[in-house]
Amino acid sequence: MLCRSFFLLFLTAGTLARGHFGRQSTHPKLGRHRHHTLNRLPSQDTEDVDDPGHGDSGTWTNTTSMIGASKDDTSASNTSTSSGASGPYKLDVRYTGQDFFNEWDFFTAADPTHGKVNYLSKEDAKSKKLAYTNNGATFLAVDDKTTLQPGQNRDSVRITSKKTWSSGLFIADFAQVPYGCSVWPAYWSVGPAWPTGGEIDVFEGVNNQATNQYTLHTSKGCTSSQGSIKPTGKVSNKQCATINGDNTGCGFIDPNESSYGAGFNAADGGVFAHLWDKSGIKIWHFARNEIPQDIQAISDYGAATTGSPNPDSWGTPVAFWSPDTCDMGSHFHDHSLVFDTTLCGDWAGATYSSSGCPGTCEQAVADPSNFKSEYSSFVYIHQMPTGFSTDAKWKINYVSVYQPVGLDYNSSY
């Protein structure tokens, strides 16, 4: 989602219908779009902006000589490609703890989805305690101290990985995710020259959304099909391509409330894992008490290089896109990972009232108390002024990327 513009609508409690607005963007990978569907609504194009980024300093878990290249380096050294071979898998890179920010850029341009946020540089985000680590976890937050006038923007954070991939197994463990009235969080990946390089939306939602949605966005020639695999998620749309300004993409709705927002946080978080290779794109969600043993074995903060995940043992994915109707190699390549939290904007703002949120979205953003919450592993307490149930903070245990053993980094589909 480095480029993106979405608009989603909710149905009744526990269900979500989504469409999106978005002006088609052709900007490079470090911008961003959002676009989604569930409810097929008319779309418009949303232009993206380049991500200037701010380099980080420090160390991180580097398990191959390829790791650590700048996002602006177009040589093979910063891009991992795969022949689509299945496991066993070896660790490529692990982002965790005090070293998490070492290989991420901080996006500081205006929000391409027209959210009411100011994205801060690394230095400003750290000084304002909006990007920090504590007890092995990484936090990304929205300012909850400054009183604003309605219409003013609130400080927030958006980060982009410097390293890119053209396939891989990605495992992300979150203890806490943002959600609630006016809040629009996302964890996603995107390639260059959107939509040519594709987009994979792993985690995203707005306002009081009950469950997560998983979505792909591509250039022409890609539709959703499941082949012999029947995912547990509900199909929301089958056209992945951006056509005539329609950026809705092809997606699945997760049936489990532990996949998003209050339900996710009440379950003490969980894991999102996605496997992207020649055989297609699969996504799994596991609540904390359902994490497979092979993932749990590598989930300790200090277990950076031990263990090997085995997706074949994880059961049916919640989302799956078959290569039968979408060539993975040509539609998805050179992806950076992205975390962001915006407020209002093309999706959360457009659906604010219909989500049951009080007042206006701009009024919600102006009051810092709407973004305060207290979290622990055992108790989740929400401050709920004026009817709010809101949190705007990521608590990330780790993000790990794996490649098949014997991977040739110079190979391609």
SVG drawing of the C-alpha trace seen along z (x, -y; Angstrom):
<svg xmlns="http://www.w3.org/2000/svg" viewBox="-27 -25 54 55">
<polyline fill="none" stroke="black" stroke-width="0.4" points="0.0,0.0 2.7,-2.5 0.4,-3.9 -3.1,-3.8 -6.6,-5.2 -9.4,-3.2 -13.0,-3.6 -14.9,-1.0 -18.3,-0.8 -19.7,1.1 -22.8,3.2 -24.2,4.4 -22.1,5.3 -19.5,7.9 -19.7,7.4 -18.0,4.9 -18.8,3.7 -16.2,1.7 -15.5,-0.3 -12.9,-3.0 -12.1,-6.2 -8.8,-6.5 -7.2,-8.5 -5.0,-6.3 -1.3,-6.8 1.8,-6.1 4.2,-7.3 7.1,-5.1 6.9,-2.5 7.4,-4.8 4.2,-6.6 1.0,-5.0 -2.5,-4.2 -5.4,-2.6 -8.3,-1.0 -10.8,1.6 -14.1,3.1 -16.7,5.3 -19.4,2.9 -18.9,2.0 -19.0,-1.8 -18.0,-4.3 -14.3,-5.3 -12.3,-8.3 -8.6,-8.5 -6.2,-9.5 -2.8,-10.8 0.1,-9.6 3.3,-11.3 6.9,-10.3 8.1,-9.1 11.2,-11.2 12.0,-9.0 14.6,-9.6 17.2,-7.0 17.7,-5.2 20.8,-4.4 21.5,-1.4 21.6,2.4 19.2,5.1 19.2,8.9 21.1,9.4 21.1,13.0 22.2,12.5 24.7,10.3 21.8,8.9 20.2,7.1 20.7,3.4 20.6,1.8 18.8,-1.5 15.3,-1.5 16.7,-3.8 19.4,-1.2 18.0,0.5 20.7,3.1 19.9,6.8 21.4,6.4 18.3,4.9 15.7,7.2 15.0,10.8 13.4,12.9 12.4,16.5 11.7,19.3 8.6,20.1 10.2,23.1 8.5,24.3 10.3,24.7 12.2,25.4 12.7,21.7 15.6,19.7 15.5,16.3 16.2,13.4 15.6,10.5 14.0,9.9 12.8,6.5 12.4,6.5 13.1,4.6 15.5,1.7 16.9,2.4 13.5,2.3 13.9,-1.1 17.4,-0.6 16.2,0.3 13.0,-1.7 12.4,-5.1 10.0,-7.6 7.6,-9.1 7.1,-12.9 5.1,-14.1 1.4,-14.9 -0.8,-11.8 -1.8,-10.6 -5.2,-9.4 -6.0,-12.9 -6.0,-11.9 -5.8,-14.5 -2.3,-13.6 1.2,-15.0 3.7,-12.2 6.8,-12.9 10.5,-12.3 12.3,-9.7 13.9,-12.3 10.6,-14.1 8.6,-10.8 11.2,-9.6 11.4,-12.9 7.5,-13.0 7.4,-9.3 5.4,-8.3 8.1,-5.8 9.9,-3.9 10.8,-0.5 10.0,0.8 10.6,4.3 11.4,5.8 8.4,4.4 8.1,1.6 5.5,-1.1 4.1,-3.4 1.6,-5.9 -0.6,-8.9 -0.2,-12.0 -2.6,-11.9 -1.5,-15.1 -2.1,-18.1 -5.5,-19.8 -6.2,-20.9 -8.8,-23.0 -11.2,-21.0 -9.6,-20.6 -6.0,-20.6 -3.8,-17.6 -2.6,-15.3 0.9,-14.0 1.4,-10.3 3.9,-7.9 4.3,-6.0 7.4,-3.8 8.6,-2.0 11.2,0.8 14.3,0.0 14.7,3.6 12.4,5.0 11.3,8.5 9.7,10.2 8.5,13.2 8.9,14.7 7.2,15.8 6.3,12.9 5.4,13.3 4.3,10.4 3.4,10.6 1.4,7.8 0.4,7.5 -1.8,4.4 -3.2,2.6 -4.8,-0.8 -8.6,-1.0 -11.6,-3.1 -13.4,-6.2 -11.4,-8.2 -8.5,-5.7 -7.3,-4.0 -4.3,-1.7 -2.6,0.5 0.2,3.1 0.9,3.7 3.4,4.0 3.7,2.3 5.8,2.4 7.1,-0.4 5.0,-2.4 1.7,-1.5 -0.3,0.5 2.3,2.1 4.3,3.6 1.2,4.6 0.0,4.2 -0.7,6.7 -2.9,5.4 -2.4,7.7 -4.0,5.7 -6.4,2.7 -9.6,1.2 -11.3,-2.0 -13.4,-3.3 -15.5,-0.5 -14.7,2.2 -15.2,5.6 -13.0,7.8 -9.9,7.6 -9.9,7.5 -7.2,8.8 -6.8,7.2 -4.7,7.2 -4.3,4.4 -2.7,4.9 -2.3,3.7 -4.6,5.3 -4.7,9.0 -5.2,10.3 -8.4,11.6 -9.0,13.6 -9.5,17.4 -8.9,20.0 -8.3,23.2 -8.4,26.2 -7.9,24.2 -11.1,22.8 -10.1,20.0 -12.0,19.4 -12.5,15.8 -15.4,14.4 -14.7,13.2 -15.3,9.5 -14.4,8.9 -12.7,10.8 -11.2,8.0 -7.7,7.2 -6.8,4.7 -7.3,1.0 -9.6,0.4 -11.2,-2.9 -10.4,-4.5 -11.9,-1.6 -9.2,-0.7 -11.3,1.6 -9.0,4.6 -9.8,8.3 -10.1,9.3 -11.4,11.5 -13.2,10.6 -12.0,12.4 -14.9,14.0 -13.2,13.8 -13.4,10.7 -10.0,11.6 -8.5,10.4 -9.1,6.7 -9.5,3.9 -11.0,4.4 -11.3,8.2 -7.7,8.5 -6.4,6.5 -8.7,8.4 -7.1,11.6 -3.7,10.3 -3.0,9.8 -1.8,12.5 0.1,13.3 -0.5,12.4 1.6,14.6 1.6,14.4 3.3,16.6 4.0,15.1 5.6,17.2 5.0,18.7 2.1,20.9 0.1,17.8 -0.5,15.6 -1.8,17.0 -2.6,15.2 -3.2,16.7 -4.3,15.0 -3.7,16.7 -5.1,15.3 -2.6,15.5 -3.9,18.8 -4.0,20.3 -0.4,19.6 1.1,22.8 3.9,24.4 6.5,23.8 5.7,20.0 5.6,19.9 9.0,21.5 10.5,18.6 8.4,15.9 10.5,15.1 12.1,11.7 15.6,13.2 15.0,16.1 16.2,14.2 17.8,17.0 16.4,20.2 13.7,22.4 12.0,22.7 8.3,22.1 6.3,24.7 3.3,23.2 2.2,26.6 1.2,27.3 -0.9,24.2 -4.2,25.4 -6.4,23.5 -5.5,19.8 -8.1,17.1 -7.2,15.6 -5.7,17.2 -5.1,15.9 -4.3,18.6 -1.8,18.0 -4.3,19.6 -5.8,16.2 -3.0,13.9 0.7,14.3 2.4,13.6 5.8,12.8 4.6,10.1 2.0,8.5 3.9,8.4 7.6,7.5 10.0,5.3 7.7,4.8 8.5,2.7 6.7,3.3 4.7,0.4 3.1,-0.5 0.9,-3.6 -1.9,-5.1 -3.9,-7.9 -7.0,-9.6 -10.2,-10.3 -9.2,-10.6 -10.8,-9.0 -12.0,-5.9 -12.3,-6.5 -13.7,-10.0 -16.1,-9.0 -17.6,-6.2 -17.3,-7.9 -21.0,-8.7 -22.2,-5.4 -19.8,-3.6 -21.8,-4.9 -19.1,-7.4 -20.2,-10.6 -19.8,-14.1 -17.6,-14.6 -14.3,-13.0 -12.5,-16.4 -13.9,-16.9 -12.7,-13.5 -9.2,-14.3 -9.1,-17.6 -9.5,-16.0 -6.4,-14.2 -8.3,-12.3 -10.0,-10.3 -6.6,-8.6 -5.6,-7.6 -5.7,-4.0 -4.0,-1.9 -2.8,1.6 -1.4,4.5 -1.1,8.2 -4.0,8.9 -6.2,5.8 -7.3,3.6 -8.8,0.3 -10.3,-2.3 -10.9,-5.9 -14.2,-6.6 -15.0,-10.3 -18.1,-11.2 -18.8,-7.6 -15.4,-6.7 -13.8,-3.3 -10.5,-4.1 -6.8,-3.2 -4.2,-4.5 -1.1,-2.6 0.8,0.3 2.6,2.7 4.8,4.9 6.6,7.9 8.5,8.6 8.3,8.8 10.3,11.7 10.9,12.5 11.9,15.9 13.1,17.3 13.3,21.0 16.6,22.7 18.8,22.6 17.2,19.5 19.0,17.9 18.7,14.1 19.3,13.5 16.5,15.8 13.0,14.7 9.7,16.3"/>
</svg>
